Amino acid sequence: MAGLTGFEKGAVLVVLVIAILGIAYAFILRAQILSQDKGTARMQEVWGFIKDGANAYLSRQFRTIMILIGILTFVLAASVLIIPPTQEATEVFGSGATAWVAVGRAIAFLMGSLFSYAVGFVGMNVAVEGNVRVAAAARKGYNPALQVAYRSGTVTGMLTVGLGLLGGTLIFMVFGIAAPDALLGFGFGGSLIALFMRVGGGIYTKAADVGADLVGKVEAGIPEDDPRNAAVIADLVGDNVGDCAGMAADVFESFEVTIVSALILGLVLGDVARGALGDGQYDMRFVIFPLILRGIGVIASVIGNTIVRTDERTRNAMRAMNNGFYLAAVISVIGFAVVTLFYMIDPNTGAVDWRPFMATVAGILLAIVLDKVTEYFTSTHFSPVKETSRASLTGSATNILSGLALGFESSVWAVVVIAASILSSVLIYSGEPAATQFTAILYGVSLTGIGMLTLTGNTISMDSFGPISDNANGIGEMSGLDKNARNVMDDLDAVGNTTKAVTKGIAIGSAVIAAVALFGSFLTDTGKVQTQLGQTPLAGINVASPMVFIGLLIGGAVPLLFSSLTIRAVARAAAEIVNEVRRQFKIPGIMEGTKLPDYARAVSISTTAAQKELVSLGLIAVLVPVIVGFLLGVEALGGFLAGIILSGQLMAVFQSNAGGAWDNAKKYIEEGNYGGKHSEPHKAAVVGDTVGDPLKDTAGPALNPMIKVINLVSLIIAPIIVSIRVPGQGIGIGTIISMLVCIAALAWAIWQSKREAPGMSGS
């Protein structure tokens, strides 16, 4: 930490302590959850099926992806040998800079991968431990059940922010101004694991959910989570591996990526603020400030989460969680203002620079507005979902058309909100000198992302609350709990559906903001390397250039390809689940309830389908930017990134909100509206829900980490492209051969994703 003032060194150490305390708080909460009652023997039997299935899935997933992680670790280390170390790395490590950066980037990549996996695995484990305890607590009352469900989610939330802050702070303490070199590996590791968690978990959960609903609800007319349905355990397992593990890893990598981009851009801004660019003098305020913001956010989340409670008369879980969220937001803003007032002082004028503070607060406001927009389009309390429910009166086709229209419209408003937040950064930094205005605006965008994810601890708590309550309700249904307990769990489950949809909106918005900030880092880093090599630095992206426009078109198409492959995977696996459940319903004793179905068979089908896609979809995300960059050039790669950010955001919001609306339209009918359960409108709504399931829980969420993986890969390879593709010279034969190999691998990955696995033909 050479070059830091005494206050700055102390601040970094305090942030490190806060990160460790956040992790410790998570494990204290975990111990409290484990001490709660687990209910009756039948409840524990059902819970045992869920626990075994979830642990088996994630263990198998880890074995599958570790091969790719090992290969990429060596690739990242070797990438430093192709281009010279950055000027900052040379300043810190001297002649050993190349070795330090190579080892540091590889270790950081492993750290990001393992931290992301740990967040997903521990979060899922606590969710599984919590669901049976929520069901048991529901027999005591509403608030006890709410407390167990929310605190189980809080474990995941605090682990997310604690590990994310710990990794970023440790890397900065070791590497100092050279931290961005290693932080790229940290962010890439977290993003890649999040992609695997999202894709695998999403395919698993929706294959089981769609199959269980189509045969159980529509064909057999039995209730949801009926123990006679062979797919019900796989469905409950999927809630944990998809919603808990997947969402936790997803937001964790957004949490990482925003700090990576903020430190990269803050370093450039601090270099210019202290003197000439590249003179070795830095104003470290712009680097330390984001770390301090993260520390304040952890403290605010802890305080906010402690007040989440209600009573038996009010029974309003949503209000209780919102109260905690808003309290944490107020504490964060006050903390940011205090730090700004005493630390963000311009050394030349002595004036307080409030612009970083305003950009960060804009991020908090963005999270709240996206929360409300998503809630409006997906909650049963507002007209869009009621309209989709009403459309079920005339059949499943009109229900689906209504949901599609709703999803498309919601994408528009989400884009407007995100555009407004980026515009706020433009306005905030409009007075910046022309030489640094572009970097300053992008730095403001990265702070907007940090502000948006300041309350990650609360956001993840609310998201995990959904599947935990859903699982508890399933356990209650299968174990035959009394009516009062079931009413408590039904209410918490309904609230959980809304919180899942709302937090998905925040996750998508944070992914886009993080991608825009990374896009700025891409332009900044590329320009720095080009300057070092004596080339004209890249100042912007010219969309009128044919090569750039080709890159833009390819980037816009990738999210559609990704969505297609993931939805196909769900459809194939769901068809197999449907056939299996139908087969088991014909076995004597199953429908009569005198014989338990073979739950393990459905779990195995979902697991096989999910594992099949991991490596191939991961290769697509890694290889496409490599092929575009080396064949079309670094500027075309920039156009490619712009296309994927825009198309990915629109597709993600559309799929998430349309699916959420279909889900809650079904639940609105189940509450007794338009004929209630088992009516023809209800059957039509179930069909709409099964269409929306892979959209909202598989394809849509998978686009978040995919966008960031591609941005980080582009950021890592951009300096290599600049070094190899010298302006005015053609592409070397070695590059052509390498790209042909990559294209062949890409073709294999797409073929592999479309090919039916053995035993998945349904015949």
N, C-alpha and C positions, 0 to 999 in steps of 0.2 A: 504493500500500500504506500509505496514511495510517492512523494509529491502531494500527499493529502495533508490538510491541516489537522490540528489536534481534535477539533470538533468533528471533522469528517471521519477520522479514524474511529473515534468513539461512536459515531452514528452507525458506522458499518458493523462494529462489534455488537451494538445494541440490536440491530436488525438480525444479526446472526442468533443472538440469544432469543429474540422473539420467535424466530423460525423454530428453534429447538423447543421452546415452551409450547408453541402451537401443536407440534407433534406429540409432546408429552400430554397435553390436554386431550388430544384425540384418544390416546391409550387409556387415560383416566376414565373418559366417558365409556370406552369399550368395556372396561372392568365393571363399571356401574351397570351397563346393559346385561352383561353376562351373569350378574348377581340376581337378576329378576326371575320370577317364576316362569317355568316353561309349560305349565298347564297339564292337561290330562295325558294319559298314556297314548290315546288315539291321536291327539294333537302332535305328540312327539314322534309318533310313527310316521305321520304324513310329512312332518318337518324333516325327518331323517331321509326320506326319499329325495326331497328338494336339496338338502345339504350335500348328499352324496353326488347327485347329478351335477350341481354347480361346481363343486371342487374338481370332479373328474374332467369336466369340460375345460376349465381354465388350465389345469395341469397339462392336458393334452395340447392345448393351444400354445402354451409356453414352449413345449418340446418342438412344436412345428416351426415357430418363428425364430427360435434361437439360432438355427442354421443361417438364416438370412442376416440376423443381427451380427453374428460372428464374421461373415463375409464383409458386410458394410463397415465394420470396425476397422478392418485392415485397409479397405478402400479409402476411408476418410483419412487415415494416417498417411497413406501414400500420396494423397492428393496434394499435400504440402510440398512434396518433392518436385512437382511439376512447375510450380511458380515460386518466386522468392517470398520469404516471410514479409509481412506488412512492416511498415516503418515503425509502428508502435511496438511490435514484437521484437524488432532489432534493438530498439531503445531499452527495453526491459531485460532481454536475455543475451544481447550481444551476439557473439559468434555461434552460440548454441541455440539460436532462435528457431531454426528449422526443426531440430529434435524436440524442443520444448513444445512447439505448436503441434507437431505430429502426434506426440504422446498425449498432450493435453486434449486435443480434439477427440482422439480415440477414447480416452477415459471419460471425457464429458459426454460423448455419445452413449457409452455404456451406462453412465450415471443417469442420463435422461431416460434411457430405455427402462432401466431397472426401477427408477422412481415412478415412472408412469405405470409400469406393471404393478408395482407395490400399491399404488393408489387404487388401481382397479381391483386387485386381488383382495386386499385388506378391506376395502370398502364393500365389496361383494360379500365377503365373509361375515362382516358385522351385520350387513343387511339380512343375510340368511339367519344369523343368530337372533336378530331383532324381530323377524316376522312372527315367529311362534310366541315370543314374549309379548308382542302387541296383541295378539289374539287372546292370550291369557289375561293381559291387563284390561282388555275390553269387558271382562266379566266384573271388574271393579268399578268401571265408569269411563266417561269420555276423556277427561283430562289425563288420567293415568295412561290410557292407550295413546293419546296424542304425544305425551312426554316421551314414551319409549320409542315411538316411531320417529319423531323428529330428532331425538338425540342419537338414534342409530344412524340417521343421515348426517348428523353433525360430525360424527367420527370421520366419515368420508370427506366432508367439507374441510375440516381442519387439517386432515392429512394432506389434502390437495395443496392448500396454501402453505403449509409448513414445509413440505418437501420441495415445492416449487421455489420458495424463497430461500431455503437452505442451499439448494444446488446453485442458484444464481449468485448468491452471496459468497459461497466458498470459491467459486471460479473467479469472481472479481478479486477476492483477497489474494489469490495465488498469482493471477495474471495481470492485475492492475489495468493499465490502459490497453493492454493486449488481450483483454478478456473477450472481445467479440470473436477473435479467432477460435477460441474454445467454445464459446456460447453457441456458435452455430451447430456444433456437434451435439450439445445439450438439447437444444430445441429440436433438432432433427430426430434424435432418439425418442424424445417424448411424443413427437408428432407421428412417427412411424408406428409405435406401439398403440397410440390412440386410434390410428387407422385400422389396425388389426382388431382391436377391441370392439370398435364400432361395427366393422363389417361382419366379423364372426359372430358377435353377440346379437347383432340385428337380424342376421339370417336365421340364427338358432331360434330366437324368441318368436319371430313372426311365422316361421314355418309351422311351429307347434300351435301358435295362436290361431292362425287361419284354418289349419286342419281341424283343430278342436271345435271351433265355432261352426264351421260349415256342416260337419257331421252331427255334432252334439246338439247345437241350438236349432239349426234349420231343418235337418233331416229327422233326427230322433226326438226333437222337442224337449230335451232335458235341460235343466238349469246350467248356468256357467259353473265351472269348477265341480261338476258332479263327479263323485269318485268312480262311477261306472265308465267314464270317458278315459280311454287309454292315453290320450295326449295331454291330460290335465297337469300331470306332474312336469312334463317337458315344458308346458306353457308357463308354469310357475317358476321353474328353473330359468327359463328365458328372461323373465322379468329382471332377474338378478344379474345375469351375465350380459344382457343387453342394456337395460336402463341404468343399473348401478355401476357396474364395471366400465361399460362403454362410455357413459356420460362423464364419469369421474376422470377417466383418461383423456377424454376430449377436452374438457375445460382445463385440465392440468396443462395440456400442451398449449392452449391459448394463453394461459397464465405465464408459461415459459416464453412463448414467442413474443408477446408484447414487451417483456423485459429485455429480450435479446435485441429487438429493433430499437427500443428506447436507448439502450446503452450504445449501440452502433451509431445512431444519429446524434445522441448526446455528446459522444466523443468528438465527432466532426464539428458540431456546433461549438463545443468548448474549445477546440483547437483554434477556430477562427476568432472566437470572442477574446482570447488572450493575446493574439497577435496574428502573424501571417500563417496560412495553412501549411503545415508540415515543419514548423519551426521548433517543435518539441515542447512548446508551452501550452498548457491546458487549463481551462477553467472547469474544474471538476464538479461544479454545482450541477451541471446538466446531466452528469452521470450518477452522482450520489442521490439527487432528488428522487428519481424513480424508485430506488431501493428503499428510501425512507417512506415513500408513499405505500409501498407494499407492506412494510412493517406496521404502519398505522392501520391499514386495512385488516390485518390479522387481529389486532387488538379490538377493533370495532366489531368484527364478526363474532368474536368470543362474547363480548358484552351483549350484542344484539340477540344472539342465540339463547342466552340465559333467561330472557324475559318471555320466551314463547310459552304461553300457557293460557288456558281458558277455564271455565267452570261448567258445572253440570246444567246450569240454567241457560247460559249463553250458547255453548256448544258451537263456537265459530272458529274452526281451525285455521281457515284462510286469513281471517282478521288477525289472529294471534301471530301467524308467521309474517304477515305484512308489517305488523307492529315491530317485530324484531328487525326486519329488513330496513324499515325507515329509520329506526333508532340508530342502527349501524351506519346508515348513510349520513345522518346528521353528525354523529361522532367523527366520521371520516372527514367530512368537509371542515369541521372545526379544527381537527388535527392538521389538515393540509394548510389551512389558513395560518395557523400558528407557525408551522415550519417555514412557510413562505415569508412571513413577516420578519422572522429572525435570521433566515439563512439565504433566501434568494435575493440578495442585495447586490446590485451592479457595482463592482469595485471602482469603476471609472466615475460614476455619477453619485453613488451612495443611495440611489433610489431603489425601492423594492420592485422587483420584476414580478408582477402578478399574472403574466401571461401563461406560464406553465400551470399555475393554480386554476385559471379559468378553463384551460383545455382539459384538465383532469376532472373538474366539476361537470364539464359538458359530457364526459363519459358516464358519470353517475346518472345524470339526467337521461342520457341515451338508454341506459339499462332500464330505468323506470318507464320511459315512454314505450320502448319495445315490449316491456312487460304488459302494459295496458293494451297496446295494439294486438298482441297475441291473445291476450285474455278475451278481448272483444270478439275476435274471429273464432275462438275455440270454446268459449264457456257457454254453458246452458242458460246463463242468465241474460244473454244478449240475443238480438234478432237473427244474426247469421245462422247460428246453430239451430234455432227454432225454425227458421225457414227450411233448412235441410231436413229437419224432422218432418215438417209438414209435407215436403215433397215425397216422403215415403208413402203417403196415402195413395199415390198413383203408381207405386211400384219401385223396384230397385233401380231402374234406368233413370228415372227422374231424380231419385236420391243421389245417384252418382253424378249426374249433370249439375245438380245444385252444389255439391261439394267441390267439383272441379272449378266452377265459377268463383266460389268463395276463396279457394286456394289461389287462383290467379289474381284476384283483387287484393288479397292480403299481401302478395309479393310487391305490388305497387307501393302500398303505404310503407312497407318495411324499407324499400329502397329510398323513399322520400325522407324517412327518419334518418337513415344512415348518411344520405347525401347532406342533410342539414347539419349533422354532427361534423362531417368533414369540412363543410362550408364554415362552420364556427371556428375551426382552426385557421382557415384562410383569413377570416376577419380578424381574429385575435392577433395574428402575426403580420397583418397588412402593413404595419409601420416598420418592419424589419428592412435593413438595407438590401438592395437588389442582389448583392453578391451572396448573401446567406439566406435570403427569404425562402427559397425552395426547400432547403434543408430544415429551416425553422418550422415551416408549415408541416412537413412530414414528422418532425419531432413532436409537434403538437398533436398530430393524429395518433402517434404511438402513446402519448400521455392520455389521450381519449380512451384508447384501449385499456390502459392501466386503470383509469378511473372506472371504466365499465366493469372490470373484473376485480375492483377493490373489494367487493362484497362476495367474492367467490365462496367463502365459507358459508354464507347464508344461502347462496344460489344452489350449491350442491346439496345442502341440507334439505332444501325444499324439493329438489328433484328426486333425491333418494327416498324421501318421504312417500312418494307416489308408489313405486314398486313394493316398498316394504308394507304399506297399507293394503295394496292389492294382494300380496302374498298372504297377509294375515287374514284377509277376507276369504281367500281360497282355503286356507287351513280351517277357518271357522265353518265353511260350507261342508268340507269333507269330513270333519269330525263331529258335526251335528251340535254346535254350540246353541245356547238358548237364544230366544228372540231378542232380548235386550242387548246382549253382546253383539249379535249380528247387525242390529240397527246401528250400533256405534261403529262397527267396521264398515258397513255400507256407506255411512256418511264420510268417514275418513278416506275410503276408497274413491268416492266421488270428488272430494277435494284434491286427492292425489292426482287424478286425471288432469285437473286444471293446472296444478303446479308443474307437472311434467311438460305440458304444452308450453307454459310460460317460460320455463327455464330452457327449453329447446330454442325459443325465440332469442333469448339472451346468448345462448351458445352460438347460434348462427350469426348474430350481429357481431359478437366478439371475434368470430372467425374472419369475417369480412374486414373489420377494422384492423385486425392483426395482419391480414394479407396485404392491405393497403400500406401499412407501416413497413412490412417486409419489402414491398415493391419499392418504396422509397429507399430502403437500405440497399436493395439491388442496384438502383441507379447510382447511389452514392459510392458504394464499394467498387462498382465497375469503373466509374470515373476515376477513382483514386488509383486503381491498378493501371488503367490506360495512361494516366499522367506519369506514373513511375516508369512505364515502358516507352515513353516519348510519343504516345499516340494522342489523337484528339479525344478528350473525355466526352463521354455520352451525357449530353445535357437534357435529353428528353427522348420521347418515342414519336417518330413521324409515321402516323397511321397511313398516310398517302403512299408511303413506300410499298411496292408490291410484296417484298419479302416480309415486311412487318405485318401487312394485312393478311398474308397467308398464315403467319403465326397467330394473329388475332382469331382467325377462323378456326384453326385447330384447337386453340385454347377454349373457345366457346363450345366446341363439340365434345371435349373430354368429359365434362360432367354428365352429358346425356349418355355417353357410352358407359360411364361408371354406373349410372342409375339403371340403365338397361341390364347390365350384367348382374347387379345385386337383386333386382326384382325377378329376373329369370331364375336366379338361385332359390329365392323364396318360393316361387311358383312350383319349381320342380320338387323341392322338399315337401311343400304343403300337399302336393298331389300324392306323394308317397305316404304322408301322414294320414290323409283322407282314406286311402286304400287300407292302411293298417287298422285304423279305428273301425271302419266298416267290417273288416274281417273279424275283429275281436267282438264286435256287437253280436255276431252270429254264433259265438261260442256259448253253449248252454250255461246259464248261471250268471253271465255278465250283466245283462239287462235286468235280471231279477234281483241283483245285488247280493247274491249268495257267494260270488266268486270275484276275487280281485282281478282286474285286467293286468296285462303285462306292460307296466309303465316303462320298464327299461328299454323295450323295443322302440318306442317313440323317442325316448331320449337319445338312443343310438342313431336313429335316422337324422334327427336335428343336428347332432354333433358331427356326423359324417358330412352333411351338407355344408355346415359352417367351415369346417377345417379345409375343405376342398378349395375354397375361394381365397384363402389368406395369402399364400405366396403369389398367386397369379395377379390378384388385384394390387398387391404391394409392388410387384414388378412394373405394372402399368403406370402407377404413380411415380416411380423412380425413373423409368426409361423414357417416357414421352418427352419430358423437358430436356433430357440429355440428347435425344435425337434431333429435336427442334433446334436446340442451341448450337450444336456442332455442324449441322447441315445448313441452317439458314442464317446463323450469326447471332451475336449477342443482342442486337437491337430487335431482331425478330423474336427472340426469346422474351424480351420485354413486352412486345405485343401479345405474345402467347399468354403471359401472366395476366395482362389486362383482360383478355377474353375469358380466361378461366375464373377470375374473380367475379366478373359481372354475371356470367352464365351460371356459375356455381351458386351465387347468392340467390338469384331468382329461382333456380330449381330447388334449392334447399328449403326456402321459405314456402314455396308453393306446395311441395310435398309434405312438409311438416304440418302446416296449418290445414290443408285439405284433409289429411289423415286424422288430425286432432278433431276437426269438425265432424267428420263421419263417426268417429268413436263416441263423441258426446251427444250427437244426434240420436244414436242408438240408446244411450243411457237416458236421454230425455224422454224417450218413448217408454223405456223400462220403468220410469218413475210413475207411469199411469197415464201419460198423455197419448193422444191419437190411437187409443186401443190397448196400450200397455203390452206387457209380455205375451208372447205366443200369438199375437195378432198378425195379420198380413203386413201392415206397415212395419211391425217389429222385424219380421223376416226380411223385408226389403232393406231395412236399416242395417241388419246384420251383414247382408251382402255388401252394402256400401262400406261398412267397417272393415270387412275382410279385404276389400280393394285398398282401403287407406292404410291398413296395418303395415305392409312393406314400405309404403311411401314415408310414413311418419316415423317409423322406428328402424328402418334399414337404409333405404336409398338416400333419404333426405339428410339424416344425421351423418352418414358416411362421407358426405361431401365436405363437411367442416374440416376434418383432419386431412382429407385429400387435397384441399386447396392449400393448406399450410405445408404439407409434405412437398408438394410441387414447388411452392415458393422457396422453401429452404433448400431443396436440391438445386434450384436455379441460382440461388445466392451462393452456394458452394462452388458450382461449376463455372459461374460467370468469369472469374479471374483466369481459369484454365482455358476457356474459349478465347478470351482476349489474347492470351499468350500464344495459342496455337494458330488461330485464324488472323494472320497479319493482313491489314488492309492492302488491297492491290494484288494479293497473291491468292492462288487457288487453294483448294482443300487437298492436303497431303494424302498419299496413298494409305498411310497407317490410319488416319482418321476415317477414311472411307471404309476400310476393312472393319474397323471397330464399330462403325455405325451399322454396317450390314449385319454384324453379329447382334447388335442391340435390336434391330428391326426384326430379325428372326426370333429373338427371345420375346419381343412384344407380340408377334403373331402367335407364338406358342401360348403366351399368357391369355390372350383373348380366346383362342381355341379351347384352352383348358377350362376357362370359366363357362364356356357354352356347352361343353361336353358333359353328358350325364355320367355320374359316377356309377361304378358297378353296384347293382342292386337298387338303383334309383329310377329304373325305367317304368315302374308301376305295372309291369306286365306279370 
